[in-house]
């Protein structure tokens, strides 16, 4: 099965550091999917000013009476609390990618009917914007309505928005 993340509304290549940190603004911002148990291993970093970004992740599903459980090299967490990390960082020639915040795309928040259809069809798609209400890179837990989950690539009428 594949899990595809499709993102729009990226925040740009710079953003201010936290006011009380004493740090300079973050520059040359990129976002990528973080591999499970390997925070330095990132899938396809995308510039923060891209029009859109997308990642396709291999994963497996197990369907039981408790629902659909997703696993794979980019799926984090344990049963009932699975998620995918989108890591935000700065990119420099000398030090590579330096993470400064992350967003958790919560797979346990995928509506049950959508998860079951995705397990049957082999594709789960999450669509979201990556700029928060303050104009900063999206971080923290992301659940509907902050992400639209669908099976098979197209929005479903009863999918959460």
C-alpha positions, 0 to 999 in steps of 0.5 A: 500500500502507499500513503501519499501526502499532498501539501499546499500553502507552504510558508516560505523560505524564512520565518522568525525564531521564537521571540525569547530564543535569542536566535536569528530568523530561520532561513532556507527552510525545507520540509521533509518526511522523517524516517522512523527511528532515524531523525536524520534520514529525510525523504525528499526535502522540499523548499518552504516556498514551493507551490506544492510538495508531495511524498509517497510512502510505502506502508502496510496495513493490518485490518482487525476488529479494532480498525486499520493499523498502518506500519512502514519505514516512515510510520512512527508510534505504536498501535493506536497512536501511529503518525507520520512526521513532517520535519521542518529545518534549515538547509546549509552547505556545511551542516545539512538539514537542521530541524527546528519543528515538526508536524505529526500527521495522526493516522489514528485520526483517519476516518474508519471508512476511509482507512478501510477503503484505503487498505482495500484500494492500496492508497491513502492520501492526506491533503493539507496546507503547511502554513499555520494561522500565524503564517509559520510552518505547521507544527504539532498534531495534525488531525481533521479538519487540518488534513483531508484524508481520502482513499484511492486518490479522490476526496470522498463525500463523507471524508473529514475536512 
